[in-house]
Amino acid sequence: MPIEDDADAAAYAALKAHAAAAAAAAEAVQNFEPIPLPGNVSFFPSQPQPSEGGPVRDFKSAIDLIKEASEAIRFSEERATELEQQLHQVTSRSAEQVKALELQVAALERRLIKSEERARAAEVRANDAETWLSRLHDTIITSFRRPLHPGEGDPH
């Protein structure tokens, strides 16, 4: 997915850093080893003691991770909503441009048809003019030529 502007790049970088921190925190929770306290002191009385072999849970870190994850999800949803709005705007503009181009093409097709009709009419007129010019030429030649008498040669 291409990053469109500096604000998107900054948000992407912040989200990426946030995800890396969340992953590190999750790994820290998994690798958590409690510090042995003297005299079996426990801050979570309902949990088994580490010496009993049960897991020790860090609820505060888990809650922090849940908050971070929900914040990342919320950010992603907001960004998705923004992108959907941008997509809607782009598709609307594209549809308007397509309609405008279709109208322009239709107008140009009408002009082309009219131009072709004018060209055909001009061709017919040109053929008629050539026919009349030929007739005029033939008439001039035959009408103004004096008849040759026998014995007179062509002066040329």
C-alpha angles and dihedrals in degrees: 000000000000119000108235105199145354093273090054091047092051092047090048091050091048091049091048092050089046091052091049091051091048091050091049091049091049090051090048090053091050093048094042113137116186120232108243111246123205117255101017095283112179128183090195106053096183092059123086116252119257089246089060090062098246123129121265113225127207101207095180092058091046091052090047090051091049090051092049092047093049090048090051090049091049090049090049091049092049091049091048090052091050091049091049090052091049090048090051091050092048093048091048091051091046092050090050091049091049091052091049091049091048090053090048092050091049091051091049091049090053090050090049092052091050091047091051090050091050091048091052091048090048090050091052090049091048092051090049091048091050090049092051092044090053091049091048091050092049091047093050093048094048096040100047099038111102116224115255117238119220111274095027112110130205105281091223 
